[in-house]
Amino acid sequence: MRIKDLPRFIAVAVVAVLCVSALPRPAIASQWQRKPDIIIGWTAWADAEVISKMAAMVLTKGMNLDVELTLSDISVQYRGVASGDLDVMLMSWQPKTHEDYLRRYGADLVDLGTLYEDANLGWVIPDYIPKETLNAIPDLAKPEIRAELDGKIQGIGAGAGIMALSRKALSAYGLDYELLTGSGPAMAMEIGKTVQKKGYIVATGWRPHWKFAAYPLRYLEDPKGIFAGAESVHAMARKGFKEDHPQAAAFFSRMHFTLDELETIMADARKTSHREAILEWVKANTDTVTYWMTGTRP
């Protein structure tokens, strides 16, 4: 019997199982191992890790599906979902941040719905830097500011949408800076090290992210509007996914968070682990998770 056909009290019991279950266990390597029911592409971004691992947990433990998480660059995810090598990706920033990917692959993708709204991004600096010294992107052209920053801006993975926008910003503002690549965690680590020394740093930043709770940060003003304003983050699937897995597709269409919820889980994950933080949130939000799975609100 499928989860949507279960009485509500059984559905709630299934959610309770999530609260005592681990994340999907690693598959045993075997040449006879069957293909997972659903392959989800994810990126090592703080919000992506929370959403992807929570989705995998609920689909596996609550809906009895075999789910595999595949870590890959965002560009690989778009290409993989469009080609059918991946079933779902959960970090499609729309409409501006990933507009190049959507233009290239959008015809071969199916939008399953919005995971959260009011996301935003840009370049961030420590808030202790005086606004009269550095408050807007054009201020980076000042020789003394460039010297403080050693002519570098700390970025993340080269294929990320914010990196494409950062390259556009460097050109639009005529800035002679090196855009450093790295992982999301490495970027946050560099911010932390710099803040400890009360130094200067400019880094790619987006919300939701735990770094805004951990460090005093603010966005540089962007008078040319290169970076997106409020964005929404969507779940995207391959063509045919809805037909192959209608209940999982409906689950993704109902899965939704507020920014505060995501940042709370991310902050808790830093104190304990992603597994523990996700389980604690599921325990506290049983009705919500039941609705995601069944479409029925208690």
C-alpha positions as CSV (number, residue, x, y, z in Angstrom):
1,M,0.0,0.0,0.0
2,R,1.4,3.4,-1.0
3,I,1.8,6.1,1.6
4,K,-0.9,8.3,0.2
5,D,-3.4,5.5,0.8
6,L,-2.5,5.1,4.4
7,P,-4.8,6.4,7.2
8,R,-3.4,9.5,8.9
9,F,-2.4,7.8,12.1
10,I,-0.2,5.3,10.1
11,A,1.3,8.2,8.1
12,V,2.3,9.9,11.4
13,A,3.8,6.6,12.5
14,V,5.9,6.5,9.4
15,V,7.2,10.0,10.2
16,A,8.0,8.7,13.7
17,V,10.2,6.0,12.1
18,L,12.2,8.8,10.4
19,C,13.0,10.1,13.8
20,V,14.8,6.9,14.9
21,S,16.3,6.1,11.5
22,A,19.7,7.0,10.1
23,L,20.2,8.6,6.8
24,P,20.1,6.3,3.8
25,R,22.7,3.6,4.3
26,P,25.5,3.2,1.8
27,A,24.6,0.7,-0.9
28,I,26.7,-2.6,-0.9
29,A,28.9,-2.6,-3.9
30,S,27.9,-5.4,-6.3
31,Q,28.0,-5.9,-10.0
32,W,24.4,-7.1,-9.6
33,Q,23.2,-4.1,-7.7
34,R,20.1,-2.6,-9.2
35,K,19.8,1.0,-10.1
36,P,18.3,3.2,-7.4
37,D,14.7,4.4,-7.8
38,I,15.7,8.0,-7.6
39,I,19.1,9.7,-8.1
40,I,19.3,13.2,-6.6
41,G,22.1,15.6,-7.6
42,W,23.4,17.9,-4.9
43,T,26.1,20.5,-4.3
44,A,28.2,21.0,-1.1
45,W,26.3,24.2,-0.2
46,A,25.0,24.5,3.3
47,D,21.3,24.8,2.2
48,A,21.7,22.1,-0.5
49,E,23.1,19.7,2.0
50,V,20.2,20.1,4.4
51,I,17.4,19.9,1.8
52,S,19.0,17.0,-0.2
53,K,19.7,14.8,2.9
54,M,16.3,15.5,4.4
55,A,14.6,14.6,1.1
56,A,16.6,11.4,0.8
57,M,15.8,10.4,4.4
58,V,12.0,11.0,4.0
59,L,11.9,9.2,0.6
60,T,13.9,6.3,1.8
61,K,12.5,5.7,5.3
62,G,9.0,7.2,4.9
63,M,8.1,6.2,1.3
64,N,10.2,3.1,0.8
65,L,12.2,4.3,-2.2
66,D,15.8,3.5,-2.9
67,V,17.5,7.0,-3.1
68,E,21.1,7.8,-4.1
69,L,22.7,11.2,-3.5
70,T,25.2,12.2,-6.1
71,L,27.6,15.1,-5.2
72,S,28.4,17.2,-8.3
73,D,28.9,20.7,-9.6
74,I,25.7,22.6,-10.3
75,S,26.5,22.7,-14.0
76,V,26.8,18.9,-14.0
77,Q,23.5,18.6,-12.3
78,Y,21.7,20.7,-14.9
79,R,23.3,18.6,-17.7
80,G,22.6,15.4,-15.8
81,V,18.9,16.0,-15.2
82,A,18.4,17.3,-18.8
83,S,20.0,14.1,-20.2
84,G,18.2,11.8,-17.7
85,D,21.4,10.6,-15.9
86,L,20.0,12.3,-12.8
87,D,16.4,12.3,-11.7
88,V,16.2,15.4,-9.6
89,M,18.2,18.5,-8.6
90,L,17.2,20.7,-5.7
91,M,19.1,24.0,-6.2
92,S,17.7,25.8,-9.2
93,W,18.0,29.5,-8.4
94,Q,15.4,31.4,-10.5
95,P,14.9,33.6,-12.4
96,K,18.3,35.3,-12.7
97,T,21.1,33.4,-11.0
98,H,20.8,30.3,-13.1
99,E,19.3,31.9,-16.2
100,D,22.1,30.7,-18.4
101,Y,21.5,27.1,-17.4
102,L,17.8,27.4,-17.7
103,R,18.2,28.9,-21.2
104,R,20.5,26.0,-22.2
105,Y,18.7,23.1,-20.5
106,G,15.2,24.4,-19.6
107,A,13.4,22.6,-22.4
108,D,14.5,19.3,-21.1
109,L,13.6,20.0,-17.4
110,V,10.4,19.8,-15.4
111,D,9.9,22.3,-12.6
112,L,8.5,20.5,-9.6
113,G,7.9,23.6,-7.5
114,T,9.5,26.1,-5.1
115,L,11.5,24.8,-2.2
116,Y,12.0,28.3,-0.6
117,E,11.6,32.0,-1.5
118,D,13.4,35.2,-0.8
119,A,16.9,33.8,-1.4
120,N,19.4,36.5,-2.2
121,L,23.1,36.8,-3.1
122,G,25.9,39.2,-3.8
123,W,29.3,40.1,-2.4
124,V,29.6,40.2,1.4
125,I,32.1,41.9,3.7
126,P,32.6,42.0,7.5
127,D,30.2,44.6,9.0
128,Y,33.0,46.2,11.1
129,I,34.5,47.7,7.9
130,P,33.4,51.4,8.0
131,K,30.7,52.2,5.4
132,E,32.4,55.4,4.5
133,T,35.4,53.3,3.5
134,L,33.7,50.3,1.7
135,N,30.0,50.1,1.2
136,A,29.3,49.5,-2.5
137,I,31.0,47.6,-5.3
138,P,32.4,50.7,-7.0
139,D,34.4,51.4,-3.8
140,L,36.5,48.3,-4.6
141,A,38.2,50.4,-7.3
142,K,39.9,52.5,-4.6
143,P,43.7,51.7,-4.6
144,E,43.8,51.5,-0.8
145,I,40.8,49.1,-0.7
146,R,42.4,46.9,-3.4
147,A,45.6,46.8,-1.4
148,E,43.7,45.8,1.7
149,L,42.1,42.9,-0.2
150,D,45.3,42.0,-2.1
151,G,43.3,42.3,-5.3
152,K,41.3,39.1,-4.6
153,I,37.7,38.2,-4.1
154,Q,36.9,34.8,-2.5
155,G,34.5,32.7,-4.5
156,I,33.2,29.2,-4.6
157,G,32.9,26.5,-7.4
158,A,33.6,27.9,-10.9
159,G,30.3,26.6,-12.3
160,A,28.1,28.2,-9.6
161,G,25.6,30.9,-10.8
162,I,27.0,33.4,-8.3
163,M,30.4,33.0,-9.9
164,A,29.1,33.8,-13.4
165,L,27.4,36.9,-11.9
166,S,30.7,37.8,-10.1
167,R,32.6,37.6,-13.4
168,K,30.0,39.9,-15.0
169,A,30.3,42.3,-12.0
170,L,34.1,42.5,-12.4
171,S,33.6,43.4,-16.0
172,A,30.7,45.8,-15.5
173,Y,32.5,47.7,-12.7
174,G,35.9,47.6,-14.4
175,L,37.5,46.0,-11.4
176,D,41.0,44.5,-11.6
177,Y,40.5,41.6,-9.1
178,E,41.2,37.9,-9.1
179,L,38.1,35.8,-8.5
180,L,39.3,32.8,-6.4
181,T,37.5,29.5,-6.8
182,G,36.9,27.0,-4.0
183,S,34.2,25.1,-2.2
184,G,31.4,26.7,-0.1
185,P,32.9,25.5,3.2
186,A,36.3,26.8,2.1
187,M,34.8,30.2,1.4
188,A,33.1,30.3,4.9
189,M,36.4,29.2,6.5
190,E,38.2,32.1,4.9
191,I,35.6,34.6,6.1
192,G,35.9,33.1,9.6
193,K,39.7,33.4,9.6
194,T,39.6,37.0,8.4
195,V,37.0,38.1,10.9
196,Q,39.1,36.7,13.7
197,K,41.9,39.0,12.7
198,K,39.4,41.9,12.0
199,G,40.8,42.0,8.5
200,Y,39.3,42.8,5.1
201,I,37.7,40.2,2.8
202,V,35.1,40.3,0.0
203,A,33.4,36.9,-0.6
204,T,30.5,35.5,-2.6
205,G,27.6,35.3,-0.3
206,W,24.0,34.1,-0.3
207,R,21.1,33.6,2.0
208,P,20.1,31.2,3.5
209,H,23.6,30.4,5.0
210,W,24.8,29.8,8.5
211,K,27.6,32.3,8.1
212,F,25.2,35.3,8.5
213,A,24.4,34.0,12.0
214,A,28.1,33.2,12.8
215,Y,29.8,36.4,11.6
216,P,28.9,40.1,11.3
217,L,28.4,40.4,7.5
218,R,26.7,42.8,5.1
219,Y,26.2,42.9,1.4
220,L,28.0,45.4,-0.7
221,E,25.6,47.7,-2.5
222,D,25.2,46.9,-6.2
223,P,24.1,50.0,-8.0
224,K,24.2,48.4,-11.5
225,G,22.0,45.5,-10.3
226,I,24.3,42.8,-11.5
227,F,23.4,40.4,-8.8
228,A,19.9,39.1,-8.5
229,G,17.4,40.5,-6.0
230,A,15.0,38.1,-4.3
231,E,15.2,34.7,-5.9
232,S,13.3,31.4,-5.5
233,V,14.9,28.0,-5.3
234,H,13.2,25.2,-7.2
235,A,13.3,21.4,-7.5
236,M,13.9,20.3,-11.1
237,A,13.3,16.9,-12.5
238,R,14.0,15.0,-15.7
239,K,11.3,14.5,-18.3
240,G,9.2,11.5,-17.4
241,F,10.0,11.6,-13.7
242,K,6.4,12.6,-12.7
243,E,5.1,9.6,-14.7
244,D,7.7,7.2,-13.3
245,H,7.4,8.4,-9.6
246,P,4.2,10.4,-9.2
247,Q,4.2,10.2,-5.4
248,A,7.9,11.3,-5.2
249,A,7.2,14.1,-7.6
250,A,4.2,15.2,-5.5
251,F,6.4,15.1,-2.4
252,F,8.9,17.5,-4.0
253,S,6.1,19.8,-5.1
254,R,4.9,20.0,-1.4
255,M,8.4,20.2,0.2
256,H,8.9,23.8,1.4
257,F,10.9,25.8,3.9
258,T,11.2,29.3,5.2
259,L,14.7,30.9,5.3
260,D,14.6,31.0,9.1
261,E,13.8,27.2,9.2
262,L,16.7,26.4,6.9
263,E,19.2,28.6,8.7
264,T,18.2,27.1,12.1
265,I,18.8,23.6,10.8
266,M,22.1,24.7,9.3
267,A,23.2,26.3,12.5
268,D,22.2,23.2,14.5
269,A,24.1,20.9,12.0
270,R,27.3,22.8,12.8
271,K,26.9,22.1,16.5
272,T,26.0,18.4,16.1
273,S,25.7,16.9,12.6
274,H,23.4,17.1,9.6
275,R,21.8,13.8,10.6
276,E,21.0,15.0,14.1
277,A,19.8,18.4,13.0
278,I,17.5,16.9,10.4
279,L,16.1,14.4,12.8
280,E,15.4,17.0,15.4
281,W,13.6,19.2,12.9
282,V,11.5,16.2,11.7
283,K,10.5,15.4,15.3
284,A,9.4,19.0,15.8
285,N,7.5,19.2,12.5
286,T,5.8,15.9,12.1
287,D,2.6,17.4,10.7
288,T,4.6,19.2,8.0
289,V,6.5,16.1,6.9
290,T,3.3,14.1,6.9
291,Y,1.8,16.6,4.6
292,W,4.8,16.5,2.3
293,M,4.4,12.7,2.0
294,T,0.6,12.4,1.8
295,G,-0.8,15.7,0.7
296,T,-3.1,15.6,3.8
297,R,-2.8,18.2,6.6
298,P,-3.7,16.9,10.1
